[in-house]
Amino acid sequence: MTEKDKSKKTKHKTTSDKASLAAKPESKLEEIQAKRERKTVLMQGNEAVAYGALDAGVNFFAGYPITPSTEIAEILAAELPKRNGVFIQMEDELASICAIIGASLAGAKALTATSGPGFSLMQEGIGFAKITETPCVVVDVQRVGPSTGMPTSPAQGDIMQSKWGSHGDSPAIVLYPDSVKESYELTIRAVNLSEKYRTCVILLLDEVIAHMREAVCLPDIANVRIINRIKPTVPPQWYKHYDENQKYLSPLASFGEGYRFHVTGLTHDSHGFPTNKPSEAAEMMERLRKKISYNIRDLVQIESYQMEDAKIAIFAAGITSRAAKAAIASARAEGIKVGLLRPLTIWPFPDDAVRKMLRNVETVIVPELNQGQLIHEVQRLTKEKSDGGLIPINKVSSELITPNDILNKIKEVC
């Protein structure tokens, strides 16, 4: 923060604000905690992710700096040690994903943050976290790809990778905010869901959401809903690390608590030991699938914006959905009935909600900062609209899709 910025902030302090901040904060965290008395904080999306992680109870971070996610690591490097947490800068992203898995198995709430190239390197580890049912969170701040691409430019090219990047069939939980406030909230939700469902949860951002600044009304920490992993209540000799009788939400013992269990990336039985038995292999795969599919209502979040009378729907996520809302305001001012469907949960895809909301819609516009990814899922659910009724808007040039881009497309189909 520049001296000019500091002076601007000082000008807006009230008498009570000055009194509450009379003692100079020793850290950014203390400064934010003090500001919470005023209920609002100006912060970036990456900052919101970092403080959301801290408020969710994350006490272990391992990562490797990469644009545009680096601020998350920088803040946690400064703040985790002050909370008796652990920050480790690893040698690469391969080591980072393995480190958070190991920390989680030892009882920590663990998180890492990266971007496209690092996210690609983490895919095998993400698959390992899923098959071992180990809670952890991976934040992927998307940038233009493929390969090194354009490190400082926004994109939405990792949507399919976030589900299908790791080999083999495995379900995914992937969240995607569209604001700084939601970056804070969905980070907490990502940590909670990882602990509840014993899996790797991915939080997608894009470069713009990560670096934009917005005023955020932060809740009192005492009011933040925290979910901790289920702990075993049976004696060690009765413990099953993958208990098929627990409705797909198995208790999780940590190393060092007296419970013996085996962890492997191989197909395994309920105790974690490798198996070649078809029945046990099928049972393991069904458990991985059903703990997601049986809890769709808990997992899926979708925003319906001005869809009540809409004849044209825009389906968009992340920063692109904000352009869509601006376009909708302009279109409705001209009498065009347009609405927005915005998935906060990308995976599992909100099939039922999309089917229901699109029932009375004539046209669907899908703007994306990629060559077409979300549109395939919408097409799967709206086959009758695929011939002329499903319209893409795509940009991969590092430029954002603007409200005018969307408004012009709306007018074309009217």
Legacy VTK file of the C-alpha trace (Angstrom):
# vtk DataFile Version 3.0
C-alpha trace
ASCII
DATASET POLYDATA
POINTS 414 float
0.000 0.000 0.000
1.406 3.418 -0.957
1.632 6.382 1.401
-0.989 8.078 -0.752
-3.374 5.159 -0.220
-2.742 5.245 3.512
-3.499 8.945 3.681
-6.750 8.424 1.798
-7.845 5.747 4.239
-6.953 7.970 7.211
-9.166 10.773 5.918
-12.224 8.550 6.110
-11.762 7.335 9.695
-14.374 8.407 12.230
-13.555 9.291 15.829
-14.592 5.832 17.005
-12.514 4.270 14.251
-9.435 6.179 15.383
-9.984 5.085 18.952
-10.340 1.443 18.009
-7.160 1.615 15.931
-5.186 3.732 18.357
-2.703 0.941 18.947
-0.838 0.351 15.693
-1.541 -3.183 14.415
1.469 -5.451 14.492
0.306 -7.416 11.450
-2.067 -7.320 8.528
-4.238 -9.887 10.329
-4.542 -7.707 13.434
-5.363 -4.760 11.192
-8.160 -6.696 9.531
-9.473 -7.942 12.872
-9.556 -4.358 14.097
-11.336 -3.239 10.948
-13.996 -5.866 11.529
-15.342 -3.575 14.243
-16.273 -1.288 11.315
-17.747 -4.288 9.459
-16.088 -3.598 6.089
-12.633 -4.245 4.672
-11.222 -3.322 1.264
-9.349 -6.335 -0.095
-8.405 -8.324 -3.176
-9.896 -11.677 -4.079
-6.647 -13.433 -3.226
-6.604 -11.728 0.165
-10.173 -12.867 0.736
-9.154 -16.446 -0.031
-6.271 -16.273 2.447
-8.378 -14.867 5.286
-11.244 -17.189 4.459
-8.820 -20.082 4.814
-7.619 -18.800 8.175
-11.164 -18.284 9.438
-12.076 -21.797 8.265
-9.318 -23.216 10.443
-6.658 -23.944 7.834
-3.411 -24.453 9.722
-1.148 -25.856 6.995
-0.163 -24.422 3.628
2.388 -25.815 1.211
2.843 -24.209 -2.166
5.049 -22.714 -4.815
4.626 -19.069 -5.880
2.948 -18.586 -9.250
1.158 -15.649 -10.835
-1.692 -14.797 -10.372
-2.144 -16.679 -7.070
0.991 -15.559 -5.216
-0.717 -13.180 -2.773
-2.461 -16.133 -1.135
0.883 -17.706 -0.276
2.387 -14.387 0.804
-0.376 -13.667 3.317
-0.437 -17.189 4.726
3.364 -17.168 5.014
3.049 -14.169 7.302
-0.051 -15.170 9.241
-0.001 -18.943 9.734
3.005 -18.954 12.100
1.209 -16.408 14.291
-1.634 -18.910 14.694
0.652 -21.849 15.415
0.135 -22.982 11.846
2.677 -24.143 9.301
3.705 -22.563 6.001
6.148 -24.343 3.704
7.372 -23.084 0.348
7.931 -26.291 -1.560
10.308 -26.924 -4.443
7.423 -27.309 -6.904
3.737 -28.056 -7.238
4.283 -31.816 -7.271
5.681 -31.599 -3.767
3.045 -29.065 -2.695
0.046 -31.305 -3.321
1.789 -34.247 -1.655
2.655 -32.122 1.373
-0.918 -31.004 2.007
-2.152 -34.587 1.673
0.373 -35.761 4.257
-0.457 -32.894 6.591
-4.163 -33.650 6.312
-3.614 -37.317 7.147
-1.812 -36.105 10.260
-4.869 -34.056 11.261
-4.261 -30.626 9.730
-6.655 -28.570 7.669
-4.536 -28.128 4.566
-4.652 -25.898 1.499
-2.487 -24.970 -1.472
-2.833 -22.345 -4.204
-1.590 -22.331 -7.770
-2.404 -21.454 -11.376
-2.599 -23.336 -14.679
0.919 -24.806 -15.050
1.071 -25.761 -11.379
-2.482 -27.081 -11.467
-1.451 -29.436 -14.267
1.431 -30.737 -12.156
-0.908 -31.373 -9.227
-3.326 -33.631 -11.092
-1.847 -36.962 -10.019
-1.797 -35.786 -6.412
-5.409 -34.633 -6.659
-6.345 -38.124 -7.834
-4.413 -39.588 -4.902
-6.309 -37.346 -2.466
-9.600 -38.513 -3.964
-8.857 -42.240 -3.855
-7.441 -42.028 -0.321
-10.373 -39.788 0.681
-8.087 -37.195 2.216
-9.518 -33.712 2.901
-7.645 -30.827 1.271
-8.289 -27.715 -0.819
-6.585 -26.623 -4.039
-7.090 -23.018 -5.171
-6.553 -22.569 -8.910
-6.412 -18.940 -10.070
-6.925 -19.326 -13.809
-4.773 -17.556 -16.366
-4.369 -17.747 -20.143
-2.902 -21.037 -21.357
-1.937 -23.554 -22.497
1.533 -24.060 -21.008
3.053 -20.842 -19.632
0.549 -18.812 -21.625
0.002 -15.268 -20.374
0.641 -15.247 -16.613
-1.057 -11.922 -15.848
-4.156 -12.297 -18.015
-7.537 -13.824 -17.114
-9.028 -16.993 -18.555
-11.537 -19.712 -17.739
-9.733 -22.562 -19.418
-9.446 -24.906 -16.426
-13.140 -25.694 -15.959
-13.001 -29.128 -17.567
-9.552 -29.846 -16.154
-10.854 -29.264 -12.639
-13.036 -32.347 -13.056
-11.260 -34.489 -15.632
-7.605 -33.501 -15.137
-6.718 -36.553 -13.065
-6.939 -39.911 -14.822
-9.643 -42.427 -13.986
-13.255 -41.902 -13.001
-13.660 -39.781 -9.912
-16.234 -37.168 -8.916
-15.185 -33.617 -8.166
-16.322 -30.742 -5.991
-15.410 -27.449 -7.669
-16.564 -23.976 -6.569
-16.235 -20.682 -8.462
-16.936 -17.225 -6.924
-17.762 -14.068 -8.864
-16.714 -11.479 -6.286
-14.223 -10.782 -3.534
-16.919 -11.429 -0.927
-17.729 -14.800 -2.449
-14.018 -15.611 -2.608
-13.985 -15.367 1.180
-17.235 -17.284 1.618
-16.504 -20.058 -0.863
-13.033 -20.610 0.569
-14.667 -21.377 3.906
-17.208 -23.561 2.129
-14.455 -25.389 0.232
-12.620 -26.203 3.460
-15.849 -27.312 5.128
-16.860 -29.551 2.227
-13.420 -31.133 2.039
-13.599 -32.026 5.720
-17.192 -33.258 5.542
-16.851 -35.377 2.417
-13.215 -36.413 2.797
-12.062 -35.293 -0.623
-10.001 -32.721 -2.478
-12.131 -29.646 -3.165
-11.048 -27.225 -5.873
-11.728 -23.501 -5.689
-11.503 -21.813 -9.089
-10.840 -18.104 -9.430
-9.793 -16.078 -12.440
-7.100 -13.415 -12.543
-9.595 -10.552 -12.395
-11.494 -11.845 -9.368
-8.151 -12.593 -7.709
-6.822 -9.061 -8.102
-9.906 -6.855 -8.059
-10.553 -4.877 -4.881
-13.961 -4.685 -3.264
-15.364 -3.737 0.108
-16.230 -6.900 2.002
-18.410 -7.119 5.078
-16.626 -9.764 7.113
-18.547 -11.685 9.752
-17.488 -11.956 13.345
-15.234 -14.995 13.527
-17.522 -16.476 16.169
-20.315 -16.548 13.577
-18.324 -18.360 10.890
-19.723 -21.864 10.420
-16.929 -24.406 10.687
-17.226 -28.088 9.809
-14.608 -30.451 11.178
-13.996 -33.977 9.973
-15.898 -36.774 11.680
-13.697 -38.566 14.198
-14.004 -42.279 14.999
-15.964 -43.280 18.088
-15.087 -46.977 18.021
-12.062 -48.643 19.621
-8.973 -48.809 17.372
-9.444 -52.526 16.679
-12.874 -51.864 15.151
-11.877 -48.872 13.056
-12.299 -48.984 9.287
-10.600 -46.154 7.434
-13.206 -46.442 4.663
-16.380 -47.466 6.454
-19.030 -48.508 3.952
-21.725 -48.421 6.662
-21.485 -44.682 7.355
-23.636 -43.404 4.447
-20.519 -42.390 2.526
-19.365 -39.987 5.240
-16.750 -42.097 6.995
-14.997 -41.071 10.221
-11.353 -40.152 9.718
-8.634 -40.944 12.219
-5.348 -39.071 12.073
-1.895 -40.552 12.255
-0.698 -40.554 15.853
-4.127 -41.042 17.448
-3.718 -44.766 18.048
-5.657 -45.958 15.015
-3.856 -48.152 12.528
-4.769 -47.805 8.869
-3.142 -48.195 5.485
-3.012 -45.465 2.838
-2.379 -46.307 -0.803
-3.199 -45.037 -4.263
-4.010 -48.587 -5.269
-7.590 -49.814 -5.343
-8.214 -50.872 -1.748
-10.603 -52.473 0.717
-12.332 -50.833 3.690
-9.128 -50.996 5.753
-7.045 -49.374 3.022
-5.151 -52.458 1.888
-4.720 -53.105 -1.858
-7.181 -55.474 -3.467
-7.727 -57.088 -6.854
-11.193 -58.375 -6.014
-13.784 -57.017 -8.457
-16.417 -56.743 -5.717
-14.164 -54.636 -3.481
-13.005 -52.503 -6.410
-16.622 -51.814 -7.365
-17.477 -51.030 -3.750
-14.667 -48.485 -3.499
-15.644 -46.747 -6.741
-19.295 -46.657 -5.709
-18.382 -45.067 -2.388
-16.390 -42.335 -4.147
-19.279 -41.670 -6.512
-22.190 -41.899 -4.101
-20.795 -39.636 -1.417
-21.081 -36.899 -4.053
-24.171 -37.986 -6.009
-26.189 -38.748 -2.855
-25.487 -35.274 -1.484
-26.165 -33.100 -4.531
-28.586 -30.866 -2.628
-25.919 -30.038 -0.077
-23.221 -29.462 -2.668
-24.888 -27.543 -5.482
-25.325 -23.775 -5.342
-26.722 -21.778 -8.252
-27.855 -18.167 -8.526
-31.003 -17.339 -10.471
-30.975 -13.674 -11.484
-34.081 -12.132 -13.101
-35.120 -15.497 -14.527
-38.788 -15.296 -13.511
-39.994 -13.940 -16.865
-36.852 -14.435 -18.955
-37.063 -15.712 -22.519
-33.307 -15.524 -22.981
-30.953 -17.026 -20.405
-27.278 -16.328 -19.971
-25.298 -19.114 -18.345
-22.004 -17.780 -16.989
-19.604 -18.107 -14.075
-16.873 -16.054 -12.456
-15.957 -12.643 -13.840
-17.994 -13.262 -17.002
-21.210 -13.420 -14.984
-20.643 -9.856 -13.821
-20.517 -8.657 -17.417
-23.707 -10.640 -17.989
-25.529 -8.800 -15.184
-24.558 -5.442 -16.661
-25.770 -6.583 -20.083
-29.047 -7.778 -18.565
-29.658 -4.357 -17.015
-29.173 -2.686 -20.406
-31.312 -5.249 -22.229
-34.188 -4.993 -19.770
-34.073 -1.215 -20.067
-34.933 -1.825 -23.731
-37.708 -4.265 -22.862
-35.806 -7.481 -23.580
-36.516 -10.197 -21.025
-33.151 -11.688 -20.128
-31.945 -13.527 -17.025
-28.821 -15.187 -15.682
-28.109 -18.648 -14.353
-24.833 -18.637 -12.450
-23.323 -21.798 -10.988
-21.358 -21.243 -7.796
-20.790 -24.995 -7.857
-19.273 -25.955 -11.209
-18.908 -29.640 -10.303
-21.041 -31.540 -9.579
-22.862 -29.744 -12.367
-26.284 -28.435 -11.271
-28.279 -30.626 -13.658
-31.681 -30.459 -11.976
-31.535 -26.731 -11.316
-30.524 -25.988 -14.899
-33.272 -28.203 -16.337
-35.881 -26.530 -14.158
-34.736 -22.975 -14.791
-34.371 -23.409 -18.545
-37.804 -24.950 -19.006
-39.408 -21.750 -20.317
-36.356 -20.241 -21.981
-36.135 -19.965 -25.759
-32.429 -19.155 -26.093
-29.341 -19.752 -23.984
-26.186 -17.648 -24.352
-22.999 -19.045 -22.812
-20.129 -16.518 -22.574
-16.770 -18.001 -21.534
-13.103 -17.023 -21.509
-12.211 -20.238 -23.318
-13.087 -21.995 -26.572
-16.215 -23.581 -25.115
-16.373 -25.708 -21.954
-19.444 -24.931 -19.861
-21.480 -24.865 -23.040
-21.030 -28.629 -23.462
-22.728 -29.260 -20.123
-25.586 -26.914 -20.953
-25.951 -28.586 -24.346
-26.171 -31.964 -22.655
-29.196 -30.717 -20.705
-30.841 -28.660 -23.447
-30.540 -30.821 -26.536
-33.678 -29.357 -28.035
-31.977 -25.935 -28.032
-28.652 -27.072 -29.458
-29.742 -26.312 -33.034
-29.741 -22.526 -32.976
-31.002 -22.060 -29.432
-27.626 -22.397 -27.721
-25.218 -19.596 -28.538
-21.565 -19.307 -27.426
-19.490 -16.201 -26.826
-15.803 -17.062 -26.541
-12.611 -15.081 -26.017
-9.117 -16.504 -25.553
-7.122 -13.373 -26.388
-6.542 -12.249 -22.762
-9.382 -9.708 -23.119
-12.516 -9.879 -21.000
-15.964 -10.463 -22.410
-17.644 -7.087 -22.011
-21.266 -6.218 -21.265
-21.528 -4.863 -24.821
-20.319 -8.186 -26.248
-23.172 -9.927 -24.469
-25.730 -7.191 -25.154
-24.972 -7.281 -28.876
-25.473 -11.043 -28.911
-28.768 -10.653 -27.041
-29.989 -8.204 -29.674
-28.909 -10.535 -32.475
-31.193 -13.304 -31.240
-34.208 -11.130 -30.452
LINES 1 415
414 0 1 2 3 4 5 6 7 8 9 10 11 12 13 14 15 16 17 18 19 20 21 22 23 24 25 26 27 28 29 30 31 32 33 34 35 36 37 38 39 40 41 42 43 44 45 46 47 48 49 50 51 52 53 54 55 56 57 58 59 60 61 62 63 64 65 66 67 68 69 70 71 72 73 74 75 76 77 78 79 80 81 82 83 84 85 86 87 88 89 90 91 92 93 94 95 96 97 98 99 100 101 102 103 104 105 106 107 108 109 110 111 112 113 114 115 116 117 118 119 120 121 122 123 124 125 126 127 128 129 130 131 132 133 134 135 136 137 138 139 140 141 142 143 144 145 146 147 148 149 150 151 152 153 154 155 156 157 158 159 160 161 162 163 164 165 166 167 168 169 170 171 172 173 174 175 176 177 178 179 180 181 182 183 184 185 186 187 188 189 190 191 192 193 194 195 196 197 198 199 200 201 202 203 204 205 206 207 208 209 210 211 212 213 214 215 216 217 218 219 220 221 222 223 224 225 226 227 228 229 230 231 232 233 234 235 236 237 238 239 240 241 242 243 244 245 246 247 248 249 250 251 252 253 254 255 256 257 258 259 260 261 262 263 264 265 266 267 268 269 270 271 272 273 274 275 276 277 278 279 280 281 282 283 284 285 286 287 288 289 290 291 292 293 294 295 296 297 298 299 300 301 302 303 304 305 306 307 308 309 310 311 312 313 314 315 316 317 318 319 320 321 322 323 324 325 326 327 328 329 330 331 332 333 334 335 336 337 338 339 340 341 342 343 344 345 346 347 348 349 350 351 352 353 354 355 356 357 358 359 360 361 362 363 364 365 366 367 368 369 370 371 372 373 374 375 376 377 378 379 380 381 382 383 384 385 386 387 388 389 390 391 392 393 394 395 396 397 398 399 400 401 402 403 404 405 406 407 408 409 410 411 412 413
